[in-house]
Amino acid sequence: MRAPMATRAMNLCSILGVFHHRSSTRCNSLGFVHPDLRLRSGNLRLSFIGGDQTRMHQSLVDLVMEELQLQRTRPRASSKTGSTSVKDAPAEKGEKKTLQKGMLLEFEKDSKKLVLAVAHRPDGKKNWMVYDQNGFMSSIRPQQIRYIVPDIEILEYSDIADFAKKADEILDPPILECAWLEVLEENQWVTVEDIAQIIYGDTGPLECYCTYVLLSRDDIYFDTIKTRDSVVYEPRPTDKVDEVLKRKMIEEVSKKELEDFVQTLISAKALPHGSKPAKSTWLVEANVRERIEALAAYATDNCKSEEQRKIARNILNAMRMSTTSTAAVGLLMDIGYFPIHVNLDVLKYNIRTEHSYKSLLAAEQVLGRTTDPDERIRTDLTSLKVYAIDVDEADELDDALSATRLSDGRIKVWIHVADPASWVEPFGTLDKEALHRGTSVYVPTDTFSMFPEKLALEKMSLRQGELCRAVSVSVVLDNDGRIMEYAVENSTIEPTYMLTYESATELLYLKLEEEEDLQLLSEAASLRYKWRHYHGAIDISMPEARIKVSDPDNPEPTISLYVEEHDNTARRLVSEMMILCNEVIAEFGSSNNIPLPYRGQPQSNISDFSVFDNLPAGPARSVAYLRVMRAAEFNFRAPLSHDTLGVNGYVQFTSPIRRYVDLLAHFQVKAFLRGRVLPFSAGELEGRTFIANMHMKVARRLQSTSLKYWQLEYLMRRPKDKTYRALILRFIKDRTAILLLLEVALQATCEVSEGSGVGDQIKVIVKIAHPRKDFLVLEEV
């Protein structure tokens, strides 16, 4: 039998004495007083007066182990030859006891709760009825019993409380470390009784139970070895204990950091809107940045790892919130990290909101360049009157128009397209950046341009009254609208007017003599419209909402909304000229065997669109057409028929500053005009078009969801009793119809009254509009 701890106090205390001497400065630096070593009831007791006992305990471990290493080479627990392993343990050591009436035991109740109880009587073949420390009787299975206290008989359940109280008084978790050091030195397995003898110098019921409790809570010093008939304990090697202690220390630090972070969140939530911490303040300290970024990623379903997801969930749990992305969004808004109207889809889809340093540097180099690679083959068209017509908020102006009447009465038109390919080389830094953006992205609160903004606006865009590089497509139209002649050339133009659709329509209405060229463009557009529809084109245009939001970070920003009708005269004029240009480029590419991203749209599943003639012209008929149309297709070697537009070929060419597929066509056409090798084969074009179109789809989805958010925000702010005109587009079930709210160009469902049909206008009110939840409830009035 081992000597009790008291008889070996001299040996251990000599070590601890060195610790006491060497640690005074170290302990005081951590805010603790020196350890008070006392012998109580013949047992060595270590207690710490004041301070953080966990951290003091850590210091004790480090210094005792350090001193032992200096004094001797410590043997390690091992199962090698020459050491006593668990496998060699005699069966009688730590063997399980047979339960009898009056025995004190600990069993596992519901929810892993451990309870002391006294055995009362058998309940069937295996179960026992027991009285627990709270006076409740219950039947327990053998598997629920965790420990039977030896050599004690309890007659009344009320005696259990006294026993538990005495156990609490002598329980001292740090002392288990000393027992581990002793057992590790002898390098063998031990039982509860063995460790009780080491710690308390006794193997009485109370001492054994306390030792069992210490061991059952321990996950540092001992491995529990369970066999069929016994439970014994094997000391862990020093390196494994060090590893566990290190992990626990990290966990404690992380826990403390989490607690501090949660307190910071609570404080930030309590502040008024204007006093919230700036977003940048959350990104200064590494541990705060890690947690706030985990929350932001969780809010947008964009976590990079399971660890990041775990961090976010721990924060939400600590804040006593549900572990949903919606809760994370709400929390980030409450602390001011996300503005109230944050566009979550920008984060969710990883939209590139800033240009890389390499792109900005490349753009600066281009801005400083004055040479024109096409100077010798650029035609001077500055004598033409040039009209650039676009939406009011357009920044990147990449097309303009001119027209004249020839001596034989036919109309000649020019479609001038901005020439970014004279500034950007294929395969260069700016080209790669544009490819991985695919398009400029327009949302009501911002614009994320395909090219760096300064380059796009100052060098590439068409600017009123300035000499601008362009690729000009000239077309002579016959009197019925067919193409008689065309040419594609590099040019220099000087835009005369920058007009909005509204101002251009007004000029057309006034029919001013000095603006005859604008009238000619309108006449040419009418000819083309008739020609295309004669060859099968159909109208699928719908009203579009245009929204501009000022000061979006304000909880109640200013929302400017107007609806753009596609039957607007100037809009139709521009649309027809763009279609004409794209048709000519397809013909030009085909005639010269130029691989291009030829776009087509085959006939729909309905060969005769006259079946829709019973529907009123306008949005209702357009929706019916859209439901039966087939998806667009690409070919990179030859044109495809575009049946919806009523043309034999089509290449997107008119928006090279804001759409990458158009830029690809420019690279190919420009190389041909220069007499150089084409930069891309048909296969390479296909690969790049596929990548660009993936980004285009994401951008369209983002633009659609962003627009709808602000449409709903706009409706939410209107008076509750305001009525809106709504057009019935189609029925989806019984009297449930899809409506078009004409004032905001927004589609929504609503129950409509009997007698209403497709194309009819009704009046509705908004019952509920919730932008964040994408929820709208209408009611007919």
Buried (B, 14 or more C-beta within 10 A) or exposed (E): EBEBBBEBBEEBBEBBEBBBEEBEEEBEEEEBEBBEBEEEEEBBBBEBEEEEEEBBBBBBBBBBBBBBEEEEEBEBBEEEEEBBBBEEBEEEBBBBEEBEEEBBBBBBBEEEEEBBBBBBEBBEEEBBBBBBBEEEEBEBEEEBBBBBBBEBBBEEBEBBBEBEEEBEEBBBBBBBBBBBBBBBEBBBBBBBBBBBBBBBBBBBBBBBBBBBBBBBEBEBBBBEBEBEEBBBBBBBBBEBBBEBBEEBEEEBEEEEBBEEBBEBBEEBBEEEEEEBBEBEBBEEEEEBEBBBBBBBBBBBEBBEEEEBBEBBBBBBEBBEBEBEBEBBBBBBBBBBBBBBBBBBBBBBBEBBEEBBEEBBEBBEEBBEEEEBBBEEEBBEBEEBBBBBBBBBEBBBBBBBBBBBBEEEEBBBBBBBBBBBBBBBBBEEBBBBBBBBBBBBBBBBBBBBBBBBBBBBBEBBBBBBEEEBBBBBBBBBBEEEBEBEEBEBBBBBBBBBBBBBBBBBBEBBEEEEEEBBBBBBBBBBBBBBBEBBEEBBBBBBBBBBBBBBBEEBEEEEBEBEBBBBBBEBBBBBBBBBBBBBBBBBBBBBBBEEEBBBBBBBBBEBEBEEBEEBEEBEEBBBBBBBBEEEBEEBEBBBBBBBBBBBBBBBBBBBBBBBBBBBBBBBBBBBBBBBBEEEEBBBEBEBBBEBBEEBBEBBEBBEEBBEBBBBBBBBBBBBEBEEEEEBEBBBBBBEEEBEBBBBBBBBBBBBBBEBEEEBEBBBEBEBBBEEBEBBEEEBEBEBE
